[in-house]
């Protein structure tokens, strides 16, 4: 049977700044600067002389054999399951697609349409004048104590959202009073530790106030906390008066210490990382996504892979070099495809160009580096910026590169190969940056849609920006049903003027004037819905850290349901389900404890004790969430659980120490016990149990043999 098949390699076009041209190191088509034969001119909408075709299962071999017998049709390569690129005579692409669509062996076929992104207008970071902070609100009560607030300064500046940064060594209790008549005052501060009962950490009595005024009382951490700073968690300050000899509560204030990383741009007074935590200096306080509160729950599980299908990555950037996925199955620079995944020497990701695979996807367009920094920049390292997921690794996949006219271009076939590569190498989230031009329907690019559907069916969340033309329609791939479509919100907590919107929009996230990684040692500020999508991807990685058993559909539902509703009540085309809220997303996720011991293959502990080794300890690891999110209790008196030194600290994975002591067991023999782990979060699927065994032999003889080597 005569079959004409034309692979139209979809040109994936992104516009970049003139300063974004970066020389490409390593091998591949971009290194030489040569113009590829399949490069599109600006007027073309698809690659001439090629089409994509996907055959129905079990028919591909016979169909390809028939095509090979046709002189004008040449199968180029297999790019996915039953999916191939084919060459056909130039000018016959559309009629070929129509003919193939009627073939019973063909599941679908398509042209390869051009996709573009608008200029990003990123600029290198420069200092800016800070604006005045937004004032905190006060409350009026019927008491001579008219107001109570906490501060971290002697001047009594109000806290934003009653939040104190982690690492704070002292706070101040400020109160305002009016027309008091020699009132005696008591000030108490309680640490509302989730692991135990509320703990009083400050109590001062005897202060006499009269008339009107404002006073501040210093509360230091070192008398109550070993590390000399207030642990992460909730606190309650109470002021009581004693009009009749007993104490009566006059005013109280809840406040909390939240996780603040020590990265330069996160802590800076200019508040360039306002999307994570806005102080009001650059954006409205409510415009952020509440990251410090979310980090109190988890900073992100380690070795979690987020694939960025875009322009590659600047591997030597100081905030990215430690966060790039490493292919442990590949031997570097030996010229062999050791893991047989189709990409030789792909230690740090892969580039796909015109159906071929090349290692070392160096960023020649910056978009991959932009989005990677937001998702998972190296955090709490005292430099640069903070990423959303501290534990995630970026899998860079390059599918677009500059054309001679400066436009970033690739093909739909390259995108499909990149998506399959991400899935095969363990990515749980895929960010897709390149977009298809408006006016193309999902059915016209069915091969790409199918590749995304296959990825989602294998447990991967796929996310893309809604588009940057301000139109009431979503660009593809954001418009596909199985893609989380993200619009951009701005400094005033509203949809930005450039963000696309419309039916199918899931949610919005900050995408205006965003700081992120760019050049080798640079940080830039720019805008775009791809940057908004990166915020969603970082939070999705944290959701999976809280519960690794969730499906992509469940993660998507949490992102939607936890979003802050903006615009008309309920979901709408302007904002989708609302604006991303990291704190609410993690709080609404059912916590599943992800426990490990030294015995990786089984969740158990074993202790061997004798007269010489009478005390032994091992650790139980929680791979997903912070110490304050779980407890571990023993049902046996001879098993001792030691809480961490700082139960409210933020590191992930967190751990607790379990010890067995010979002095506590009834005698010689084997003893079985159980440890029970419980979540302290509101939503959980408690409990989790760990079996423990202690073998105690009082007179166990030990024989030590010297190692003897032959000469």
MARGU-548880 format. One record per residue (C-alpha): x, y, z; residue in three letters. Coordinates in steps of 0.2 Angstrom, whole numbers, plus 2048, in hexadecimal, padded with zeros to 3 digits. Layout:
XYZALA
...
END
This chain:
800800800UNK
8078117FBUNK
80981C80AUNK
81182E809UNK
81883481AUNK
82084481DUNK
82884982EUNK
82585B831UNK
83185F83FUNK
82886C849UNK
83387B84BUNK
83288085DUNK
83689385DUNK
83A89E86CUNK
8408B086BUNK
84F8B5875UNK
8588C5879UNK
8678C986FUNK
8728C787EUNK
86B8B5880UNK
8778AE873UNK
8838A387CUNK
890898873UNK
88C886874UNK
89A87A87BUNK
89B868876UNK
89485E867UNK
88486085EUNK
87D86B850UNK
87E87C859UNK
89087B85DUNK
89687F84BUNK
88988C848UNK
884884838UNK
872886832UNK
869876832UNK
860870822UNK
85086F82BUNK
850881832UNK
84188B82FUNK
84089C828UNK
8358A8831UNK
8278A6825UNK
826893826UNK
81988B832UNK
820879831UNK
83087082BUNK
82F86C819UNK
83185B813UNK
82D852823UNK
81D84B82CUNK
81A84183CUNK
81083183DUNK
80B82684BUNK
805814846UNK
7F880A84FUNK
8007FD85BUNK
8077EE852UNK
8067F6840UNK
816800840UNK
8227F3838UNK
8167EE829UNK
812801826UNK
824806826UNK
8297F881AUNK
81B7FE80EUNK
821810810UNK
83380B80CUNK
82E8047FBUNK
8288167F7UNK
8368207EFUNK
82F8317F5UNK
82D82C807UNK
83C828813UNK
83A823825UNK
84682E82FUNK
846827840UNK
83B82184EUNK
83882F85BUNK
82C826867UNK
821817869UNK
81A813857UNK
81E825852UNK
82A82A844UNK
83083883AUNK
82F836827UNK
835840818UNK
82A844809UNK
82B8507FAUNK
82B8627FFUNK
81A86A7FBUNK
81185A7FEUNK
81085A811UNK
7FE85F814UNK
7F7853807UNK
80284580EUNK
7FB848820UNK
7E9847819UNK
7ED83780FUNK
7F582F81FUNK
7E6834829UNK
7DB82881FUNK
7E7819821UNK
7E080C82DUNK
7F2809834UNK
7F581B839UNK
7EF82184AUNK
7F3833846UNK
7FF83E83BUNK
80385083BUNK
80D85E835UNK
81B866840UNK
815877844UNK
820886849UNK
81F88A85CUNK
82589B863UNK
8288A4873UNK
8288B7874UNK
8378C1879UNK
83B8BE88BUNK
8428D088EUNK
84D8C989CUNK
85A8D58A4UNK
8688D28AFUNK
8658D68C1UNK
8688E88C7UNK
8658F08D8UNK
8548F98DAUNK
84E9058E6UNK
8428FD8F3UNK
8319038F6UNK
829905907UNK
8228F590EUNK
8108F290FUNK
80A8F5921UNK
8038E892CUNK
7F18E9932UNK
7EC8EB944UNK
7DE8E694FUNK
7D48F095CUNK
7CE8E896CUNK
7C58EE97BUNK
7D48EE987UNK
7E18FA98DUNK
7EC8EF982UNK
7E78F6971UNK
7F38EC966UNK
8008DE967UNK
80D8D9959UNK
81D8D1957UNK
82D8D894FUNK
83E8D394BUNK
8458E594DUNK
8478F195CUNK
83D8FE952UNK
82D8F3952UNK
82A8F0940UNK
81B8E593DUNK
81E8D3936UNK
8178CF925UNK
80B8C1927UNK
8118BF939UNK
8208B6932UNK
8318B593AUNK
8408AE92FUNK
84889F935UNK
8598A293EUNK
8528B0948UNK
85A8B2959UNK
84F8BF961UNK
83E8C695FUNK
8348D5967UNK
8238D596EUNK
81C8E696BUNK
80B8EC973UNK
8028FC973UNK
7F7902981UNK
7EC910985UNK
7E5917996UNK
7EC9099A0UNK
7EB90C9B3UNK
7FB9049BBUNK
7F78F39B3UNK
8038E49B7UNK
8078DB9A7UNK
80C8C99A3UNK
8148C4992UNK
8158B298DUNK
81B8AA97DUNK
817898978UNK
81F88D96BUNK
810883964UNK
81B87495FUNK
812867954UNK
81C85995BUNK
81785C96DUNK
80D867979UNK
80E87A978UNK
81E880981UNK
82089098AUNK
830898985UNK
82E8A998DUNK
8258B099CUNK
8278C19A3UNK
81D8C99B1UNK
81D8D99BBUNK
81D8E69AEUNK
8128F59B3UNK
80A9009A6UNK
8019109A8UNK
7FA91C99CUNK
7FD91A98AUNK
80C91597FUNK
815907976UNK
8218FB97EUNK
82C8ED977UNK
8338DE980UNK
8418D4979UNK
83F8C1979UNK
8508B7975UNK
8508A596FUNK
86089F977UNK
85989C989UNK
84C890982UNK
853889972UNK
865880971UNK
86988795FUNK
866899965UNK
85889D958UNK
84589A957UNK
84188A94FUNK
835889940UNK
823888947UNK
81489194EUNK
81589D95DUNK
8088A5968UNK
80C8B5972UNK
7FF8BA980UNK
7FE8CA98AUNK
7F48C899AUNK
7EF8D59A7UNK
7EC8D39BAUNK
7DE8DF9BFUNK
7D88D49CDUNK
7E78CA9D2UNK
7E48BD9C5UNK
7EA8BD9B3UNK
7DE8C19A5UNK
7E38C0993UNK
7E28D198AUNK
7EA8CD979UNK
7F28BF970UNK
7FC8BE95FUNK
8008AE955UNK
8108AF94BUNK
81B8A2943UNK
82D89F93EUNK
82F89992DUNK
83C892922UNK
84789F91AUNK
85689A90FUNK
8668A4910UNK
8678A88FEUNK
86D8B98F9UNK
85E8BE8EEUNK
8518B68F9UNK
8568C0909UNK
85B8D0900UNK
8518E0905UNK
84D8E38F3UNK
8428D38F3UNK
8458CD8E2UNK
83F8BC8E6UNK
82E8C38EAUNK
8248B48E2UNK
82A8A98F0UNK
8288B68FEUNK
8238C78FBUNK
8278D5908UNK
81D8E28FFUNK
82C8EB8F9UNK
82A8E58E7UNK
8198DC8E6UNK
80A8DC8F0UNK
80C8D08FFUNK
7FE8C58F9UNK
8068C38E8UNK
8128B68EEUNK
80F8A38EFUNK
8148A1902UNK
823897900UNK
82B898912UNK
81B890919UNK
81C88390CUNK
82F880910UNK
82A87D922UNK
82286D91CUNK
82F86890FUNK
83D86F905UNK
83C8618F9UNK
84184F8F8UNK
85284B8F1UNK
8558438E0UNK
8448498D9UNK
84684C8C7UNK
83E85A8BDUNK
84185A8ABUNK
84286B8A2UNK
83F86988FUNK
845879888UNK
856881883UNK
86287788EUNK
86B87D89EUNK
87A8878A4UNK
8828798ADUNK
8908848B5UNK
8848908BDUNK
8888908D0UNK
87688E8D5UNK
8738808C8UNK
8838768C7UNK
87E86B8D6UNK
86C8698D1UNK
86E8618C0UNK
86884F8BEUNK
8768428BBUNK
8758338B1UNK
87D8268BCUNK
87B8188AFUNK
8868228A2UNK
8998228A2UNK
89F83489DUNK
8A883788CUNK
8AA825887UNK
8A0827877UNK
89581887CUNK
882819880UNK
88580F890UNK
87380F895UNK
86C80D884UNK
86081B885UNK
864822874UNK
86F83187AUNK
88282D87BUNK
88B83488AUNK
87C83D891UNK
88283F8A3UNK
8798508A5UNK
86A84F899UNK
86884F886UNK
86585A877UNK
859854869UNK
85C85C858UNK
854857848UNK
85184684FUNK
863843856UNK
869843868UNK
87884C86FUNK
87F84D881UNK
88285D88BUNK
873867888UNK
87B87888AUNK
86F88788BUNK
87089287BUNK
85F89B87EUNK
85E89D891UNK
84C897894UNK
85188689BUNK
85D88F8A7UNK
84F89C8ACUNK
84388F8B0UNK
84F8838B9UNK
8548908C5UNK
8428938CBUNK
83F8818CDUNK
84E87B8D6UNK
85C8878D8UNK
8698828E5UNK
8618898F5UNK
86888E906UNK
87988F8FFUNK
87C8A2904UNK
87D8A78F1UNK
8718AC8E3UNK
85F8A78E4UNK
85389A8ECUNK
84B88D8E2UNK
83A8868E7UNK
83F8748E9UNK
8508728F2UNK
8518608EEUNK
84C85E8DCUNK
85885B8CEUNK
8568638BDUNK
8578578ADUNK
85B86389FUNK
85485E88EUNK
85886A87FUNK
84C86A871UNK
84E87C86AUNK
85D886865UNK
86189685CUNK
85D898849UNK
8688A483FUNK
85A8B2841UNK
85C8B0854UNK
84C8A6857UNK
84C896861UNK
846888857UNK
844875858UNK
837868852UNK
82885F859UNK
83284F856UNK
840855861UNK
83385A86FUNK
82C84886EUNK
83D841870UNK
84184C87FUNK
831848888UNK
834835886UNK
84683888CUNK
84084189BUNK
83383389FUNK
84082589CUNK
84C82D8A8UNK
84182F8B7UNK
83A8408B6UNK
82A8438C0UNK
8278548B9UNK
82A85B8A8UNK
82B86E8A4UNK
827871891UNK
82D88288CUNK
82B883879UNK
81A887872UNK
810884862UNK
809893858UNK
7F789985BUNK
7EA892850UNK
7F0880850UNK
7E4874858UNK
7E9865864UNK
7E4859856UNK
7F086084AUNK
7FF85C855UNK
7F884B85BUNK
80A84385CUNK
80F850869UNK
7FF84E873UNK
80183B873UNK
81383D87AUNK
80C848888UNK
7FE83C88CUNK
80A82D88CUNK
815837899UNK
80683B8A4UNK
8008298A3UNK
8118248AAUNK
81082F8B9UNK
81783F8B3UNK
8108518B6UNK
81285B8A6UNK
81186E8A8UNK
81287D89CUNK
80F89089BUNK
7FF896894UNK
8068A2888UNK
80D8B4888UNK
8028BD87BUNK
7F48C2886UNK
7E78B887CUNK
7D88AF882UNK
7DE89E87DUNK
7EC893883UNK
7FB88F878UNK
80087D875UNK
80587287EUNK
7FD87B88DUNK
7EC879884UNK
7EE866884UNK
7E285E891UNK
7F085489AUNK
7FB86489CUNK
7FA86F8ABUNK
7F88808A4UNK
7FF88F8ADUNK
7FC8A18ABUNK
8068B08B3UNK
8018BB8C1UNK
80A8CB8C5UNK
8108D78D3UNK
7FE8DC8D7UNK
7F88CB8D8UNK
7EE8CC8C8UNK
7F08C38B7UNK
7FE8CC8ADUNK
7FA8D489DUNK
8048C8893UNK
7FD8B889AUNK
7F28AE88FUNK
7E28A7897UNK
7D289E893UNK
7C988D894UNK
7D588089BUNK
7E088B8A5UNK
7E58828B6UNK
7EC8908C0UNK
7F789F8C0UNK
8088A28C9UNK
8148B08CAUNK
81C8B48B9UNK
81F8C78B9UNK
8318CE8BDUNK
8378BE8C3UNK
8498BB8C9UNK
8528AC8C3UNK
8628A48BDUNK
8688A98ABUNK
87B8AA8A6UNK
8898A08ADUNK
88A8AB8BDUNK
87B8B68BAUNK
86A8B98C0UNK
85D8C28B5UNK
84B8C98B7UNK
83E8C58AAUNK
82C8C08A7UNK
8228B289FUNK
8168A48A2UNK
8248988A1UNK
82B89F8B1UNK
81989E8B9UNK
81988B8B4UNK
82A8898BCUNK
82388F8CDUNK
8158828CBUNK
8218748C7UNK
82C8788D6UNK
81C8778E1UNK
8178678D9UNK
82885F8DEUNK
8248648F0UNK
81385C8EFUNK
81A84C8EAUNK
82784D8F8UNK
81884E904UNK
81083F8FCUNK
81A8358EFUNK
80B82A8EBUNK
8018378E2UNK
7FC8368D0UNK
7FF8448C4UNK
7EC8478C4UNK
7EC8488D7UNK
7FA8558D7UNK
7F185F8CAUNK
7E185F8D5UNK
7EB8658E4UNK
7F38738DAUNK
7E28798D4UNK
7D88768E5UNK
7E587F8EFUNK
7E788E8E4UNK
7E289F8EBUNK
7D28A48E2UNK
7D48B48D8UNK
7C78BD8CDUNK
7B58B68CDUNK
7B28A98DAUNK
7B68988D4UNK
7C08928C5UNK
7C089F8B7UNK
7C98A18A6UNK
7D38B08ADUNK
7DC8A78BBUNK
7D78958BAUNK
7D488E8CBUNK
7DE89D8D2UNK
7F08A18D7UNK
7FD8948DCUNK
7FF8938EFUNK
80D8888F5UNK
808887907UNK
7F6883904UNK
7FB8768F7UNK
80686C904UNK
7FA86E912UNK
7EC867907UNK
7F7858902UNK
7F584890CUNK
805845914UNK
80C834911UNK
81C83091BUNK
82A82A910UNK
83582191CUNK
84581891AUNK
85280F925UNK
864809922UNK
85C7FA91BUNK
85580190BUNK
84D7F1906UNK
8427F0915UNK
83B7FC922UNK
8437F5932UNK
8507F793FUNK
85B7EA947UNK
8677EC956UNK
8747E095CUNK
8797E396EUNK
8867DB97AUNK
8907E0989UNK
89C7EA97EUNK
8907F2973UNK
8827F697FUNK
87A805976UNK
877806963UNK
86E813959UNK
867814947UNK
85D82193DUNK
84C821936UNK
84B82D927UNK
83C836920UNK
84183A90EUNK
83384690AUNK
82F853918UNK
83785D926UNK
83A857938UNK
82B86193FUNK
81F857934UNK
82084693CUNK
82383D94DUNK
82A82C951UNK
825822960UNK
82B812967UNK
81F80496FUNK
82E7FD978UNK
837804987UNK
8487FD980UNK
846808970UNK
84A81A973UNK
845827966UNK
84F837966UNK
84784695EUNK
852851953UNK
85C85F95BUNK
85186B952UNK
84086394FUNK
83A872946UNK
84887493AUNK
846872927UNK
85286691FUNK
84B858914UNK
84E849916UNK
84B84A929UNK
84F83C935UNK
84D836947UNK
85982B951UNK
85481B959UNK
85F813966UNK
85E80296FUNK
866800980UNK
86B7F0988UNK
8677F7999UNK
8557F8994UNK
8527E798DUNK
84B7DA999UNK
85A7CE996UNK
8637C4989UNK
8597BF97AUNK
8507C796BUNK
8437D496DUNK
8367DB960UNK
8307EC960UNK
8277F9955UNK
82980B951UNK
81A81594CUNK
81C825941UNK
80E832940UNK
80C842936UNK
80985293FUNK
80185A930UNK
7EE85C92EUNK
7EC850920UNK
7F583F921UNK
7F382C91FUNK
7FB827930UNK
80281D937UNK
812815930UNK
81B80793AUNK
82D80193AUNK
8317F0942UNK
8407F094EUNK
84A7E1955UNK
8577E1963UNK
8627D2965UNK
86B7D2976UNK
8797C697AUNK
8827CB98AUNK
8917BF988UNK
8937C0975UNK
8A57BC971UNK
8AD7C6963UNK
8BC7C0959UNK
8C77CD950UNK
8D27C6942UNK
8E07D093BUNK
8E17D2928UNK
8F07C9921UNK
8F67CD910UNK
9027C2905UNK
9127CB900UNK
END
